[in-house]
């Protein structure tokens, strides 16, 4: 996959990537001015969701993921090659991401997010050792609807 950034009709950047080896929380409420009444909490923005998602991996805290994943979520991992693994449904997606987030041997560093529409482009760096080849740059294409992640496709530099 190649992401192309065009300005004034000219390509100014091209990034190449390839495949390799719950419901909204309507129950969250904030009290309003009248006693006993409640109003729905403000919906999470795309930026809010991505920050919390990234924090789960950076801080190795899978609990941060529990209310970010839609019931019909689909993940396409970057590996194993050539097509990557596919995880369907909230339980499967939460299990996969929780496994990765809890792995203290991984260092996940999100790069600048591009929220230009749907999907969102979230580049990252993943390091798993001290060797020069113990790292990979990649990105996730993430779809977020009503404050929940509904799809994520992972790609890495080949």
Backbone bond lengths (Angstrom), bond angles and torsions (degrees), N, CA, C in turn:
res aa  C-N    CA-C-N  psi(-1)  N-CA   C-N-CA  omega(-1)  CA-C   N-CA-C  phi
1 X - - - 1.425 - - 1.515 107.15 -
2 X 1.306 117.32 138.60 1.454 121.99 175.78 1.517 108.68 -121.51
3 X 1.334 115.88 126.89 1.457 121.67 173.40 1.513 106.69 -95.80
4 X 1.313 116.32 126.02 1.455 121.06 -176.74 1.521 108.68 -115.91
5 X 1.334 117.04 128.22 1.453 123.45 177.05 1.517 107.32 -103.92
6 X 1.341 116.33 119.14 1.455 122.37 -176.67 1.521 109.20 -113.98
7 X 1.329 117.03 130.41 1.459 122.86 175.80 1.517 107.59 -127.94
8 X 1.320 116.16 127.75 1.469 121.85 179.54 1.523 112.09 51.34
9 X 1.320 116.60 41.65 1.451 121.30 176.58 1.511 115.52 76.84
10 X 1.351 117.98 8.28 1.459 121.35 -179.91 1.523 110.29 -123.54
11 X 1.315 115.21 141.42 1.459 119.94 175.67 1.523 108.02 -74.19
12 X 1.351 115.84 121.79 1.459 119.68 179.34 1.523 111.50 -108.90
13 X 1.329 116.75 -13.17 1.459 119.95 178.69 1.519 108.39 -160.44
14 X 1.334 115.76 141.02 1.461 121.75 174.61 1.521 107.66 -138.69
15 X 1.340 116.13 125.65 1.454 121.66 -179.88 1.520 108.62 -116.53
16 X 1.338 117.70 124.21 1.456 122.07 -178.24 1.516 111.64 -101.72
17 X 1.329 116.98 132.40 1.468 123.63 179.10 1.520 108.23 -135.51
18 X 1.349 115.50 156.15 1.457 119.12 178.28 1.518 109.77 -145.46
19 X 1.313 116.72 165.58 1.457 121.79 174.32 1.513 108.35 -76.80
20 X 1.336 119.60 140.78 1.455 123.77 172.68 1.515 107.47 -132.71
21 X 2.442 79.32 170.64 1.419 94.98 175.04 1.545 107.15 -30.24
22 X 27.359 158.43 70.98 1.461 167.99 139.53 1.501 110.61 173.94
23 X 0.885 127.25 166.03 1.463 129.20 178.79 1.514 108.45 -84.15
24 X 1.345 119.23 160.92 1.461 119.20 178.57 1.520 110.88 -55.89
25 X 1.311 114.57 145.62 1.456 120.10 -175.22 1.516 111.67 -80.58
26 X 1.316 116.32 70.33 1.450 120.73 179.26 1.518 110.85 -67.06
27 X 1.316 117.79 -20.21 1.463 121.31 -179.51 1.520 111.66 -72.78
28 X 1.339 117.97 -20.50 1.452 119.74 176.73 1.512 107.87 -71.94
29 X 1.296 116.81 122.35 1.451 120.27 -178.60 1.505 110.48 -134.20
30 X 1.318 113.92 160.50 1.447 121.51 173.82 1.510 106.84 -123.44
31 X 1.327 117.31 136.94 1.465 118.16 -179.91 1.527 110.38 -66.61
32 X 1.372 115.01 144.49 1.456 118.27 173.40 1.524 108.08 -100.55
33 X 1.291 116.87 -165.88 1.459 120.82 -173.59 1.515 113.22 -69.75
34 X 1.327 118.96 -24.45 1.457 119.82 -177.14 1.520 111.00 -90.74
35 X 1.333 117.22 137.29 1.470 120.80 -178.67 1.525 111.50 -59.81
36 X 1.331 115.51 135.37 1.453 121.09 176.02 1.513 114.85 81.62
37 X 1.330 118.49 -9.68 1.460 121.07 -179.51 1.518 109.52 -95.07
38 X 1.328 115.95 153.23 1.461 120.70 178.09 1.510 109.23 -139.75
39 X 1.304 116.04 152.27 1.459 121.46 176.36 1.516 107.58 -121.97
40 X 1.322 118.59 150.56 1.461 119.77 178.94 1.527 110.78 -59.63
41 X 1.326 115.18 144.53 1.460 120.23 175.22 1.522 108.62 -64.35
42 X 1.307 116.72 152.55 1.462 120.75 178.09 1.526 109.25 -60.55
43 X 1.335 117.75 137.29 1.465 119.64 179.62 1.529 110.47 -65.00
44 X 1.327 115.15 149.03 1.461 120.02 177.08 1.513 109.35 -70.65
45 X 1.310 115.16 142.15 1.459 120.01 174.94 1.525 108.74 -82.39
46 X 1.318 115.86 166.17 1.456 120.99 175.38 1.523 109.97 -57.38
47 X 1.328 116.70 -43.52 1.463 120.96 178.86 1.531 111.10 -60.81
48 X 1.343 117.43 -42.49 1.470 121.16 177.92 1.525 111.08 -58.58
49 X 1.325 116.09 -46.06 1.471 121.22 -178.80 1.526 109.93 -62.13
50 X 1.322 116.98 -47.22 1.467 120.14 -178.13 1.526 111.85 -65.14
51 X 1.318 117.87 -39.25 1.463 119.92 178.76 1.526 111.02 -62.93
52 X 1.313 116.58 -43.35 1.464 119.99 179.80 1.529 111.04 -68.17
53 X 1.317 116.90 -41.50 1.463 122.65 176.60 1.532 109.79 -57.89
54 X 1.329 116.71 -51.05 1.462 121.02 179.73 1.524 111.43 -62.38
55 X 1.324 117.63 -40.50 1.470 121.05 178.08 1.525 111.47 -59.78
56 X 1.324 117.56 -37.50 1.468 120.48 179.25 1.523 110.95 -56.56
57 X 1.330 116.92 -40.73 1.462 121.42 -179.21 1.523 112.33 -81.48
58 X 1.322 116.96 -40.08 1.468 120.32 179.45 1.525 111.81 -64.86
59 X 1.343 115.61 -40.79 1.459 121.32 -175.23 1.530 113.10 -95.00
60 X 1.322 116.76 -0.62 1.477 122.53 -177.73 1.531 110.57 55.95
61 X 1.333 115.54 49.12 1.465 122.13 -177.49 1.527 110.26 -127.71
62 X 1.348 117.24 84.50 1.463 120.13 -176.99 1.524 113.76 -62.60
63 X 1.326 118.57 -18.69 1.476 120.28 178.62 1.522 111.61 -61.27
64 X 1.331 117.33 -24.62 1.462 120.61 179.12 1.526 112.39 -67.70
65 X 1.323 117.32 -15.11 1.463 121.91 -177.74 1.526 113.32 -87.99
66 X 1.319 118.12 -19.19 1.462 120.96 -166.30 1.513 115.09 -57.19
67 X 1.320 119.14 -35.11 1.465 118.78 -179.25 1.525 112.52 -109.78
68 X 1.334 116.45 25.69 1.467 120.70 178.58 1.523 113.07 -107.90
69 X 1.326 117.94 -7.15 1.458 121.14 -168.82 1.527 111.07 -111.47
70 X 1.321 116.45 126.65 1.462 122.39 179.14 1.527 110.88 -72.92
71 X 1.313 116.21 155.29 1.469 121.67 178.91 1.518 111.92 -58.70
72 X 1.331 117.63 -34.09 1.468 121.36 -177.08 1.530 112.62 -101.40
73 X 1.317 116.91 23.30 1.470 121.92 -178.69 1.528 111.25 -60.82
74 X 1.341 115.69 146.16 1.457 122.87 175.86 1.522 107.71 -132.74
75 X 1.333 116.01 130.17 1.464 122.27 174.74 1.520 107.72 -114.49
76 X 1.320 115.95 135.56 1.457 122.03 167.60 1.512 106.54 -115.96
77 X 1.341 116.77 106.93 1.460 122.36 178.80 1.522 110.93 -67.20
78 X 1.318 115.31 160.82 1.464 120.11 177.17 1.523 112.02 -76.51
79 X 1.305 118.55 -17.86 1.450 121.60 -179.97 1.512 110.24 -140.55
80 X 1.274 118.22 169.09 1.465 126.60 -1.98 1.529 110.82 -76.23
81 X 1.327 114.08 155.38 1.458 120.53 179.93 1.510 110.97 -68.05
82 X 1.288 119.02 157.82 1.450 124.73 3.36 1.528 114.06 -90.89
83 X 1.320 119.04 -12.16 1.466 120.19 -171.51 1.524 114.82 -109.06
84 X 1.323 118.22 -12.87 1.459 120.21 -176.39 1.515 111.43 78.79
85 X 1.322 115.43 163.72 1.468 120.95 178.87 1.524 109.32 -90.50
86 X 1.323 115.84 149.55 1.464 122.35 -179.48 1.523 108.67 -115.37
87 X 1.326 116.23 132.23 1.463 122.85 178.89 1.524 107.02 -122.97
88 X 1.340 116.39 126.88 1.465 120.99 -174.03 1.517 109.93 -121.79
89 X 1.320 116.16 131.62 1.461 122.85 177.43 1.523 111.88 96.88
90 X 1.310 115.00 154.43 1.455 121.56 -176.50 1.521 112.44 -56.22
91 X 1.316 117.46 -47.53 1.475 121.05 -176.70 1.529 111.01 -61.53
92 X 1.321 117.49 -45.26 1.467 121.04 -179.22 1.529 111.13 -66.68
93 X 1.320 117.03 -41.70 1.475 120.89 -179.85 1.525 110.65 -67.73
94 X 1.320 116.90 -43.44 1.467 120.23 178.83 1.528 110.69 -62.91
95 X 1.326 117.25 -41.21 1.469 120.72 178.80 1.520 110.98 -62.55
96 X 1.321 117.45 -44.86 1.476 120.90 -178.80 1.516 111.43 -64.50
97 X 1.322 116.46 -50.65 1.460 119.51 -178.56 1.524 111.77 -67.60
98 X 1.315 117.99 -35.24 1.473 120.76 178.50 1.522 110.47 -63.47
99 X 1.326 116.35 -40.47 1.461 121.29 177.51 1.532 110.57 -59.19
100 X 1.305 117.14 -46.61 1.466 121.33 179.49 1.522 111.78 -67.60
101 X 1.325 116.69 -45.17 1.463 120.75 -177.27 1.526 111.50 -63.08
102 X 1.316 117.78 -35.18 1.465 121.74 -177.22 1.528 113.23 -78.14
103 X 1.327 117.88 -12.40 1.457 121.49 -175.55 1.530 110.69 -76.79
104 X 1.333 116.69 100.78 1.455 122.56 -178.31 1.514 114.05 -67.07
105 X 1.334 118.33 -12.70 1.460 121.64 178.62 1.532 111.65 -79.33
106 X 1.335 116.99 -12.19 1.456 121.53 -179.13 1.526 110.24 -98.44
107 X 1.319 116.14 137.33 1.465 120.93 172.82 1.511 106.91 -114.03
108 X 1.321 115.51 114.76 1.461 122.76 -177.67 1.524 108.39 -106.24
109 X 1.328 115.96 125.47 1.461 120.87 178.41 1.521 108.78 -125.81
110 X 1.335 116.91 108.33 1.463 118.42 176.79 1.522 110.11 -71.05
111 X 1.327 115.49 144.27 1.452 121.52 174.60 1.529 107.74 -102.20
112 X 1.290 117.82 -176.86 1.457 121.73 -174.80 1.523 111.53 -60.25
113 X 1.320 115.52 123.64 1.455 122.85 179.74 1.523 109.70 -78.05
114 X 1.326 116.14 141.60 1.457 121.13 175.47 1.524 108.43 -113.62
115 X 1.332 114.75 106.44 1.460 120.70 177.75 1.522 106.67 -102.37
116 X 1.324 114.40 87.48 1.458 120.88 -177.36 1.518 111.09 -109.88
117 X 1.305 117.26 -0.54 1.455 121.92 -176.69 1.515 108.24 150.81
118 X 1.304 116.14 -145.30 1.453 121.61 -176.71 1.523 107.99 -121.96
119 X 1.303 120.74 121.06 1.459 128.03 4.35 1.531 112.45 -84.37
120 X 1.333 114.99 167.05 1.455 123.42 175.63 1.529 108.03 -85.17
121 X 1.329 117.28 143.92 1.455 122.14 178.85 1.531 108.30 -101.89
122 X 1.336 117.03 117.95 1.462 122.50 -178.99 1.531 109.54 -120.56
123 X 1.346 118.10 92.54 1.467 120.47 175.23 1.524 110.89 -73.05
124 X 1.342 116.19 155.69 1.461 120.70 -179.07 1.520 110.48 -156.41
125 X 1.332 114.16 166.41 1.460 123.25 173.18 1.521 106.70 -124.08
126 X 1.333 116.76 133.14 1.460 121.74 178.38 1.526 108.31 -122.44
127 X 1.336 116.30 126.13 1.460 123.05 179.69 1.519 108.08 -121.66
128 X 1.367 117.01 134.92 1.470 120.40 -179.31 1.526 112.62 -127.61
129 X 1.315 118.40 8.00 1.464 121.02 179.59 1.512 110.50 -168.42
130 X 1.333 115.83 -167.76 1.462 120.28 -177.65 1.524 113.04 -105.52
131 X 1.314 117.11 -6.61 1.463 120.58 179.53 1.519 112.35 -74.85
132 X 1.314 116.25 159.51 1.461 120.43 -178.99 1.529 112.35 -64.83
133 X 1.324 117.49 -24.06 1.463 120.71 179.77 1.529 112.90 -99.00
134 X 1.322 117.09 8.23 1.469 121.39 -177.23 1.525 111.42 -92.77
135 X 1.304 115.50 45.19 1.458 120.32 -179.99 1.522 109.50 -158.51
136 X 1.316 114.94 159.56 1.461 120.68 176.29 1.528 108.44 -152.52
137 X 1.336 114.59 143.09 1.457 120.18 171.79 1.517 107.41 -100.67
138 X 1.317 114.94 143.92 1.447 119.52 179.19 1.502 111.29 -158.25
139 X 1.316 114.66 -168.40 1.456 119.63 175.97 1.505 109.78 -154.26
140 X 1.305 113.84 157.24 1.452 121.71 171.56 1.518 107.93 -115.49
141 X 1.317 115.95 136.41 1.454 122.20 167.64 1.517 104.73 -96.25
142 X 1.328 116.86 117.52 1.457 121.70 -170.95 1.518 110.09 -120.47
143 X 1.337 115.61 131.64 1.464 121.63 173.20 1.525 108.20 -106.94
144 X 1.322 115.09 129.89 1.465 121.43 -179.24 1.515 107.36 -125.86
145 X 1.318 115.72 129.24 1.466 121.33 178.07 1.522 108.67 -132.02
146 X 1.316 115.88 130.02 1.463 122.59 177.85 1.524 112.03 51.54
147 X 1.336 116.54 40.56 1.451 121.64 175.64 1.515 115.49 79.30
148 X 1.337 117.65 11.79 1.462 122.17 -179.50 1.522 111.05 -129.44
149 X 1.321 115.65 145.38 1.466 120.89 176.38 1.523 108.36 -78.30
150 X 1.328 115.90 123.60 1.464 120.27 179.77 1.528 111.96 -107.89
151 X 1.338 116.67 -18.69 1.464 119.23 -179.83 1.519 109.31 -159.27
152 X 1.322 115.82 143.92 1.471 121.68 173.59 1.524 107.81 -146.82
153 X 1.310 114.76 128.17 1.471 120.99 177.72 1.520 107.80 -119.65
154 X 1.331 116.51 123.22 1.457 121.33 -178.39 1.510 112.47 -99.04
155 X 1.340 115.68 137.88 1.453 123.35 176.69 1.519 108.24 -135.43
156 X 1.321 117.13 148.35 1.465 121.04 178.43 1.520 110.41 -130.77
157 X 1.341 115.30 159.43 1.454 121.26 174.99 1.520 107.86 -66.33
158 X 1.314 117.23 132.77 1.465 120.87 -178.68 1.511 109.99 -98.19
